[in-house]
Amino acid sequence: MSFTSVIRSSSALVNAVRGAYVVVCIAAIVTYLRAPSVSNIPTGSWIDAHPIAGFFLLFAVTQIPTVFDLMMRRKRIEVISAVYFGVLIGFLLSYLILQAIQPIFSSLNIGDYYRQMTETLVTLALTYMSVSLLLQTKDDFRFVIPYVEFAKEIKGQAPWILDSSALIDGRIADIVDTNIVDVPMIVPQFVLHEVQDIADSNDKMRRTRGRRGLEVLSKLQNNPKVEIRMHDTDRAELLGMSVDQRLVEVAKQLGGHVVTNDFNLNKVASVQGIGVINLNDLANALKPRYLPGERLRIKILKEGESQGQGVGYLDDGTMVVCEQAANLLGKDIDVIVTSVLQSSAGRMIFGRQIHSTNQ
């Protein structure tokens, strides 16, 4: 099952739960209104006199949580956990404080009215302070149900943070299959959205590349050799930033390395002290090394940029530029290596024809 299919099935399940909640609310309200004696509805009350209006009023009240659910499309577990634990801690602190000041109430003969008012104010104030504090520090102390993890960084070795170019390229899945990767991989939500936007593009080529990126992500998720996680990064300070800037910020927060094919992102991350794993550099490092003086045999396929140059390719895709070979298109020739140019864009070999073997 692809990653997109998993998202769609999850959305369908949530909609089914919402529909079931509506049905249960309708049934409960109808039962409540049809048995006023059991539900303690006073005879002659407004609801008893206008059952239809009462039904719609009660139904509207029961759907308030559904409205909030639909309005909050981006839900974060740390926000929900912070509110949950904040309420619990607020009630616990207020209970302890009120128990401690009970003797003071008794000694001063404070009436029940002022005592209840004080208890209510203390409970509300402490609950608000607890929830507010945890919401503001949720990124420093990550709250996870059912336990609390007091760590911001991901445990273990520095994770690899994948960008869209690494997913679309596809070689990252082949690298994982070699068993040389023993670190977790992180895919930020905005990277997933970028790949999904590419997959939904009207341009056929872009659409194909985006779908390949989603397929690679699904393959990585189903691969037991690697741990891959989705990372929610909808923080206020990241809004308005470019995708490259967001990736750099996420790498700083998690202490990870950015995995990319993007030359510009490579430079931006390196300048800011972020480790970068360039798949092109990795592929070039695994290619056979050729030194000046070594001999190669290539087929000249096209003319080079400079006059008289002929261009051929090795089996691994390395470009070989041969001097004075532009007139040998389609022919196999022997070349002696004169120099090698290595960069993040790839490797180029320069050489000249060995005339003695061509004669």
Secondary structure as GFF3:
##gff-version 3
##sequence-region A 1 359
A	DSSP	alpha_helix	3	34	.	.	.	ID=ss1
A	DSSP	alpha_helix	36	39	.	.	.	ID=ss2
A	DSSP	alpha_helix	46	49	.	.	.	ID=ss3
A	DSSP	alpha_helix	51	62	.	.	.	ID=ss4
A	DSSP	alpha_helix	64	71	.	.	.	ID=ss5
A	DSSP	alpha_helix	77	107	.	.	.	ID=ss6
A	DSSP	alpha_helix	112	136	.	.	.	ID=ss7
A	DSSP	beta_strand	143	144	.	.	.	ID=ss8
A	DSSP	beta_strand	147	148	.	.	.	ID=ss9
A	DSSP	beta_strand	160	162	.	.	.	ID=ss10
A	DSSP	alpha_helix	164	169	.	.	.	ID=ss11
A	DSSP	alpha_helix	171	177	.	.	.	ID=ss12
A	DSSP	beta_strand	185	188	.	.	.	ID=ss13
A	DSSP	alpha_helix	189	199	.	.	.	ID=ss14
A	DSSP	alpha_helix	204	221	.	.	.	ID=ss15
A	DSSP	beta_strand	228	231	.	.	.	ID=ss16
A	DSSP	three_ten_helix	236	238	.	.	.	ID=ss17
A	DSSP	alpha_helix	243	254	.	.	.	ID=ss18
A	DSSP	beta_strand	257	260	.	.	.	ID=ss19
A	DSSP	alpha_helix	263	271	.	.	.	ID=ss20
A	DSSP	beta_strand	276	278	.	.	.	ID=ss21
A	DSSP	alpha_helix	279	286	.	.	.	ID=ss22
A	DSSP	beta_strand	295	299	.	.	.	ID=ss23
A	DSSP	beta_strand	302	303	.	.	.	ID=ss24
A	DSSP	beta_strand	310	313	.	.	.	ID=ss25
A	DSSP	beta_strand	319	323	.	.	.	ID=ss26
A	DSSP	three_ten_helix	326	328	.	.	.	ID=ss27
A	DSSP	beta_strand	332	343	.	.	.	ID=ss28
A	DSSP	beta_strand	346	353	.	.	.	ID=ss29
A	DSSP	alpha_helix	355	358	.	.	.	ID=ss30
###
